[in-house]
Amino acid sequence: MNNRRQFLKAGNFLAALKTGAAADLQAVSAPGGPALVRPLRIGFVGIGGRGTFHLTTCLSFGGVEIKALCDINPDYLHRAKRYVVEAGQPEPDLYDRGPSDWLRLCERQDLDLVITATPWHYHAPICIAAMKNGKHAATEVPAALTLDECWELVETSEKTGMHCLMLEQANYYPVMLRLLNMAQLGVFGDLLHAAGGYVHDLRFVKCDPAEEPWRMQYEFNHNGNLYSTHPIGPIAWWFNINRGDRFDTLVSVSSRSGSNNSYVAMCYGERHPYATMPMPQGDSNTSLISTVEGKTVTLHYDTNTPHPHTTEFRLQGAKGIYSGNLEKIFIEGRSPKADQWEEFGDNYREFDHPLFKTIDTSKLKTGRGHGHGIDTALMWLRYFQAIQNGTQTDIPVTDAVTWSAIIPLSERSVAARGRPVDFPDFTRGRWKTTPPVKLV
């Protein structure tokens, strides 16, 4: 109890909570050890647009100290240092000796958490190095790109007792949490099928000379569902994946490619190398996942064709259905007209997740840079609470790698002309006894 009081005095992580509403989380095979009794000391690797958003969001919480920053771009580093100083903290140490200087940062003795917002291929190596050096790790999505990396993340987290957090804010969208609450209350009946996707025209981003070339470069060597965590995260919570059910098999197919080439030719001329360079990644990928308990999931991936951003979310149960693109719902026996959609907004406010009854979201602040809305601040609040209390995070390492593994598994299936591939069980059987996610 004294440690608890000391921590709350040292750093008010719970400033965004309503008075008296802070409850300890339930641990589920939780790494992390005892509760912290001092401010959380953080190092950042990758401090561009997305990293800056996370940095400035974290700075809005009390009890957080930014001790170190690492990037290969000096402009990003000094901008981030300025933000830290403007927040009233001492100047952080800068790590700028090249692409591998994050190793030195991970070896520091005065850090509790290392956050990475780098290109994808650095995510797993940085997290592994951080955990091996006794730090919790947090990474932008995806957590890993290969099955070997997935298993190494799991084994390193289990061996060291350190969290490996994946920064999947889509799980904290108010609509996604409302659907989670409805699913757990049985409003949809037995859940049967869900769909989602990352369907987002990113041709300009990938072809923008100011953008780091890694995003386009990845499509020169891969063909699959390359950005799966945004849609699969909420769906996995709805379906109790790794918590009573698990993914069993995956089938993936891709269309032919060409949209990126034609877009480059239109913007930069037909002589530009990218205008004719072969790109294995199909313009549209569709993946189908089955679960052990007989549910199915359809995932779409398309960042190459012209279209407005769409949500693609769909949740079908034995009693009703939600359509994300329509933002409408039908529940048999509740919806006023048979076989007709009804609006999902105010008609279903009663099912807003109970989490919002314990948190005053008006006090949560979003950061500067490339980011999303209040969902990211809510995600960080939940992570900080878990580290503070020494309990499991909402998205443990087994979830992070399960959602990320869709990338290499889909590539394998596409290469085999759509043949099914088995989904690894990263929980090693613990999914059978682990209870559903509980946020309050």
N, C-alpha and C positions, 0 to 999 in steps of 0.2 A: 504493500500500500504506500509506503514511503517513497519507493522508486516511482510509483505512478504519479504521486503528487510532485515529485521533483521534475519529472518529464513535462507535465502540464505547465509547470512554472517556467521551465527552460524554453519551451517552444510550443506555442498554441496551434498545433496542427488542426484542432477542432474548432477554429474560429468560425468556420463556415457552417457549423452545426447549430441548431437551435439549442438553447440552454437546457441542460439536463438530458439531452437526447443521445449522448454518446454511449453506445453499448459495445462491449467486446465482441469480436467476430468469433465464429465457431471454427476451431482448427480441424482441418482434414489432412492428415499426414503432413503437417505443416513444417517446412523448414523455417529457419530464421531465428530460432532460439528465444531467449528472454526479451522482454520489452526494452526498448531504448530508454535511456534516462538522460539524454542530451540531444541537442539539435542534430538533424540528419545532414551528414556531410556528403556533398555530391560532386562528381566530376562528369563533364560532358565531352563526348567524342562526336564531332560533326555538329557544327553550329551554323549551318546555312539557314534557309527559310524555315524548314520544319524544326530543326534543332532550336532555332531562336524562339519559335512558338512555345516549345516545351520549356525552355529556359525561363522565359518571362512569365509563363503560367506558374512554374514552380516558385518563382520569386514572389508571387502574390500570397504564398502561404507563410505563416510564421513558423519558426523552428526549422528552417531550411538554410543551410550554408553552402554556397557555391564556391568550391575550393580550387577547381582546376578546369581548364578549357583546352580542347585539342581540335585543330583543323589544319588543313593544308593551305587554306585561303587566309592570308593575314587580315584582309578587310573584315571577314566574318569574325575572326578572333577579337579584333579590337572593338568592333561594334558590340559584341557580346560582353566584353570586359566593361565597356561603358554602361551597359544596362545593369550589370551587377553592382557597380559603384553607385549608380543613380538610385539603386534600391537600398542604399545605406550599408552595403557590405564592403569588407576590405577587398582590394584588388585580387582577383584569382590568379594563380600561376598559369602561364600559357605554354602549351606544348605544340611546337611548330617545326620540329626537326625532320619532317617528311611523313610519308604515308603510314609508317609503322610506329610513330612516336606515341601512339595510344598504349603501347606496351609499357612505356615508362610511367604513364599515368596510372595504369592498372596496378603497378607495383608500389604506389604510394601507400603509406601506412595510415594516413589520416582521412581515408574515404570510407563511407558506408555503402555508397551506391554509385555505379557507373552507368550513365545513360548514353546510348548510341543512336544517332540519327544520320547515319552515313549511307552510301550506296549499299545495296542488298548484300553483296558478297562479303562485307565486313561484319555483318550483324553477329553471326554465330561465333567467329573467332574472338571478337571483343568480349562478348558475354562469357565465353569459356575462360578467357584470361582473367576477367574480373572475378569470377567465382573462385577460380583456383588461387587467387590472391586474397581471398577472404572478403570480397565485396558482393553485395547484391548486384544484379544486372538488370537493366531495362533496355529494351530495344524497340525501334520502330519495326513495322511489319515488312516482310515476314521475319520470323525468328531464325529460320534456316532455309537453305536452298537444296540440300541433299538429305537423304535418309541417314547417312552416316553422321551428318551434323546434328540432325534431330536426336539421334540416340546419344551422341556425346553431350548435348545440352542436358538431357534427362539424367544421365549418369553423373555428370559433374555436379548438378544441383543436388542430387541425392547424396553424393559422397561428401560434399562440402557443407551441406545444410543451408546453402544460399538460395534465395529466390532468383528465378529467371523470369522477369516480367515482360510480357509483350504488350505494347502500347496500342491496343485495339479499342479505339474509342467508340466504334459502331455499336458495341454492346450496351453503351450507356446513353444512346439516343432515347429520349423520352418515349417515342412510339415503340421502339424495340423492347423497352422495359415494360410498357403497358401490355404488349403482346405476351411477354414472358409471364407476367402476373396472370393474365387470362388463361394461358396454357396451363399454368400450375394450379389454377382454380377449376380447371375442367370445362371452361366455357366452350371450347371447341370440341369437346369430347375426346375420344382417342385420337391422337395425332397420327396422320398417315403420310403426308407429303409436305415438303417445303421447297421453295425456289428462291434464288437470289442471284446477284451478279454484280460484277464490276463492269458496267456498261457506261463508258465515259470517254468522250472524244478527246484524246490526248495528243493528236497529231501535231498541234502547234507547240505543245510543251516539248515533245520529243525532237522536233525539228528546230527549236529555238536555239540560235547560237549561244545565247547566254545560259542555257541549261547545260548541266553536266552531261557528257555524252553517254554515260553508263546506261541510262534508261533505254535509249534506242539501241545501243550496242547489245543489250541482252537479247533482243529479238533477232539478231544475226545468228545466234547459236542455239536457240531454244524454240520449242513449239508445244504449248500446253496451256493450262489455266494458270497464268502467271501472277495473279493477284487475287487470292482466294479468301484472305482472312476477313475482309470487311463483310462479305455476305455470310460466310460460314460461322462466324463468331456468334451472332444472335441466334442463328438456326441451331447451333450446337447446344446452346443453353435451353432453347425451347424443347429440344429432343432429348435432353438429359444425356448428351454424349459424354462418355467417360464417367457417368454418374447413373448407372442403371442400364445404359445401352452404349454401343460403340459402333463406329464405322466399320463395315465389313469388306465391301468390294467397291471398286471405282472403275468406271468406263469413261473414256474421253476421246472426242473427235474434234478436229479443226477443219475449217474451210480453207480454201486456197488463200494466198496472200497477194497483195498488190496495192492496197490503198496507201500505204506509207510511201511507196515509190512514186505513185502519181502525185501525191501531195507535195513531195520534195521537188518534183519536176515543175509543178505549178508555182511553187514559192521561189525556187532558186535556179530553175532552168534544167533542161534535160541533160546537161553535161555534169551536173553535180554527182559525185560518186554514189550518194544514197538513192539517186533517181533510178539506177539500174542494178544496184547491188542486190543479189538474192537475199530474201529474208524468210527463213523457215517458218517463223511464227504466222499461223493462220490469222486472217483478219477477225474471225469469230470462232471461239471455242465453246463447246458445250460438254459439260461433265455430269455424269449421273452417279450418285453414291447410294448404296444400300446399307442398312444397318442390321445388326444381329437380330433386333426385335421386329424387323419387317417394315421399317419406314424407308422412304426414299427422298433424295434431295437432288434437285437440278441446279447446277451452277453455270452461269454464263460469264464469258470474259470477252470484251471487245473494247479496245482503246484505239482502234485504227479507222473506223468508219464514221462518216458524218451523221451525228444524231445528238439531240439534246440529252443531258444527263437523266438517266432513269434509275429508279430504285430496284425494280425487278423482284422485290420481295413478295412472297406468297406463302400463306400458311393454311393448310387444309386439314381439317379434322372430321370426324364422323358426324359432328353436329353443325359445322359451319366452316366459313372460309374468310380470310382476309386477303385483299389485293392491294399491294403497295402502289402499283402504277395508277390504279383508280383511286387510291386512298378511301376505299369503301369496304364494307363488310356485310356478310350475311350469316346470321345465326338462326338455325331452324327453331321455331317456337318463340323466338324473341323479336326478330326483325318484323316490322309491321305488315309487310306485304310478302306473300309467298313468291319465291323465285325472283325477287327484286332486290338489288343492292340498296344499302342505306349508308349514309355518311358515317365515317368512323370517328370524326372529331368529338364534338360536345356530347353526342349520344352515348359515348363510352368513357366519359371522364371518371366515372365511378371505379374504373379498373386501373387508374393511374397507379404506378407501382408504389407500395408502402414506403419505399426508400425516400420518396419526396415528402413524406410526412415527418421525417426526422432530419431533413437537411433543408436549410434555407438557401435555395439556389441563387437568390438575388445577391448573396454575399460572395458567390464564387466569381472569380475574374478570369477572363480569357487573355491569352498572351498576344504578343506582336509577332508578325511573321506569317508563314504559311500554315494555317491551321483550320480548325473547325470551331464549333460553338462551345456551349457550356458543358457538353459531354466530356471534353478532354479534361476540364478542371475537375469534374466529378470523378473521372477515372483516376486522376492523380490523388484526389482526396482519399479514395478507397485504398489505393496503394500505400499512401502514407500511413493510414490507419493500421493496415496489416503489418507494416514494418515496425510501427510504433508499438503495437501490442504483441508482436512476436507470433502472429497467427498467419494462416494461409491466405494467399491473395485470391481474388475472385477468379483470375485466370492463371492457374498454376502452370508450371513448365510443361506438364503433360498435355494441357490444352493448347499451349503455344505451339508445340511441335506437331500436334495432331492437325491443327488448322493449316500450318505451314506445309506439311507433308503433301498436301494436295498438289503442290507445284511439281515436285519430281515424280509423283505417282501419275499425274495426268500426262506428263511428258512421256513416261514409259508406255502408257496405254495408247497415246497418239502414234508413237513410233511403231507399235505393234498392230496398227490398223484397227484401233478401237477394242482390243481384247481386254477383258476384265483383269484387274490386278488386285491382289489382296492388300488390305489396309493393315499396317502393323498395329499391335496393341501396345502403345507406349506406357500404359498403366500396369502392364504385366498381370492382368486379371483383377486389379483393384476396382475396375469399373463396376464389377458385380455388386460391391458392397458400399461404394461411395454414394452418399445421399445427393439429391439435386442441389443445384446452386441456391444459396440462401443469402440474400444481401442485407437483411435486417434480422 
